[in-house]
């Protein structure tokens, strides 16, 4: 499947901003099933300083500074990607989850140096016995890791309500867990906390989700979503992405942009500015199948 993705973010300020410095993560990340065919980032006003680099997780990071007075900032990323169908291994073919949670895994797995950082606490995801106990209903002794992960994904999807009013971007994972409601960020953080509490390496993934209109309705431009899910290390089967918000294994409708320990590592745009007063944020995401592009 090929897509054209347009992600536009704008800030309108109540008073002039004299200078701003920002970091942007909007370049689709390549993996064995995702290939970024092209990418363009347009920033208005034009930055006086800009650059690009990779962070410690291998994500694309663009930096820019605007050193002139402005009352509106617009960042638009346009990408073309190719996404292949994910071939899900038979869950029973993946190793028992205890083999990945054991400290002895480091001696058996040559990939462990890159995997291990995703086993531990991060600023927004803290391990606890409460999360571990919740996960153990799926993670019974000697069960294959993928079968248990899929079971836990379905449990969270069933137990939690999707509610945009329930949480904020900085709501602690523990509170979302207590409320049993939230948005995709909360669903992902909760499942990551559960898995890490059992010792299983898990990373947070941000990206785009292609959405389909309701039957009989026109597709709305800009109505697609930035989305969040998680990726679980399944030993010889590698990393497998699951989406608890939609209770599915990620495939051609999910396009990854960045991954890290939690949301704080993969914020699409962040920065500091001088002045500005209050501001209004507007975000639009459009994921369009490439065969529909004129």
Order of alpha helices (4+ residues) and beta strands (2+ residues): beta-beta-beta-beta-beta-alpha-alpha-alpha-alpha-alpha-beta-alpha-beta-alpha-beta-beta-beta-beta-beta-beta-beta
